[in-house]
Structures are given as structure tokens and as C-alpha cells.
Amino acid sequence: MCVAYPGKIIEIKGEFAKVDFGAGTIRDNVLISLVNAKVGDYVLVHAGYAIQVVDEEEAKKTIEMWEEMTKELDEEQRRRDLYEAIGGGTNG
């Protein structure tokens, strides 16, 4: 299954951004060259690439759906699943 997860760009350095995905997950190497994004924008990230800019409301709805789907998992498992979804491989 392919999953893209929304996060908020908090810093940009060249073609890469630091993105806050919530739940204590921040990645500083998300490639943003495929989209026209700026600090403060929400982007969908798949496999380490920002593939689409989305508005804040849509991003928050997606995050709420993700949390609903994973509410039965413990916090550590939720973080591992999120990390894998955004292209981080396994973490743990």
C-alpha cells in the first residue's frame, strides 16, 4: 500500500525542507523540488518526496483520519507506522 502523509514545512534549505508531521516526528530531508511550497505550507509526503501542497484544513482532516484508523495502536507503534509512511524505513 502507498501512503502519503501531510506535514507542515517549518524550514527550507535549497531543495529540501524540514517538515513537522506531528506526534514528535520531524524530518529534515524531505525533497520539495516537485512542488511549489514555502515555509508554513502543508505538503503530502510519500517516500521522502513532497508530492502535493494541500491546504491546512485538508491536511488536518487527513491527520484526523489517520489517528482514527490507528487509535488502537500504542503510541510507539503509531510513530513507527508514520515514520515508515513518510519514507523513513523502519524505526525501532
N, C-alpha and C positions, 0 to 999 in steps of 0.2 A: 504494500500500500504506500502511496506517496502522500505526504502531508506537508503543507506549507503553514507556518505559524506566524502570527503577527507580532511585531515588536516595534518599539519606538526608537528612532535614531537619536542618540544622545551626543554623538561626536562623529565627525568625518575627517579622514586623513587620506587624501588622494582618492583612489577608487574603493577604499574600504571604510566601513563605518563600525562604530561601537553601537550595539543595539541592545536595549533592555527588553527582555521577554517576560519580566515579572518573575515571581516565585524565586527570587535570588539568582536568576540566570541572566548573565550579561556576556555577550560575545563581542570581541573587539576586532574580528576579522571577517565581517560579512561583506562580500563583494557587492557593490551597488552600481556598477557600471552599466547594468542593463536597464536601470530606471532613472528617472529624473527626480531625485529625492534630496531633501535638505534636513538639517537638524530640526527635530520636533515632529517630523513626518512618521507615520506608521507605514511599515512595509511588510509584505508577506515574504517569508524566508523559507526556501527549500534547498537543502543540501549546501548550505553556506552562501547561497545567492539570494539577493533581494530580487524577486520576480515581478512585484507589483506594488505600487503605492496605493494604500487604502485610507479611507477617512477614519477618523478616530472612533466614530460610532460603530462602523462596521468591524473595526479591529476589536473593540470591546465586546461586541456580540459574539465574535468568534472565540475570544478568550473565555467568555461565559459558557459557551457550548462545550469547549474543551474541558473546562472544570467540571461541568455536569457529567460528561462522559467518563471522567476519571475520578469522580468523587469517592469511589470505593477503594481506590488505591491509597496506600500510605504516602506521606509527603516525599520520602526518598524515591519511591518508585515513580511518582509524578515527575520529579526533577529528571530522573534518568530518561523517561519517555520523551519529555520535552527536549532534552539535550540531543537525543537521537533524531527527533523530528526536524531539528534545525540544522542537522548536518554535522553533529559533533561525534558521531560514532557512539561507542559505549562509554559510559562514565560511571564506573563503580565496580 
